[in-house]
Amino acid sequence: MREVTAKELAVAFEGKLVKIESPEHYGISLDMEKACIDYNEDFNELTFTAGNYNHDGIGSVSIDVADSIDIIEVDDDEDEPVFVITFTGYMSDVTITRWKSLEELEEERRQRKSKKS
C-alpha cells in the first residue's frame, strides 16, 4: 500500500463509477454503489455522490480532508486498484473500487435493449 492524496484519488476515478463501502460498521459507515468522486481543491474537500437526477434524486457526502482524513492509501497489486480511506474520528474506514465505466453501463443498456427486441 502506498499513500496518495485526495486529488490523486479523485483523478484515478474521474469519469468512472465507484463502489464505496465500509468493511466494518461502527460509528459512521458508508455504502454506495454507482457513486462518483469529486475533489474541490479550493476547499480541500472530497465529495462522494450517488443517485440519479432523473429518477430517484441524488445524495452526497462531503468530507473536509484536513480535518477528517488521516490517510488515503492505494493497493496497486490488485487487477483494479483498491483505495482505503482511514478517518481521524469515530468513522469506519472505507474502501473504494471501480464499479463500472459509463461506457460499460451504456454497452450493458444497449445489450439489454437488443435482447428485448
Buried (B, 14 or more C-beta within 10 A) or exposed (E): EEEBEBBEBBEBBEEBBBBBBBEEEEEEBBEBEBBBBBBBEEEBBBBBBBBEEEEEEEEEBEBEBEEBBEEBBBBEEEEEBBBBBEBEEEBBBBBBBBBBEEEEEEEEEEEEEEEEE
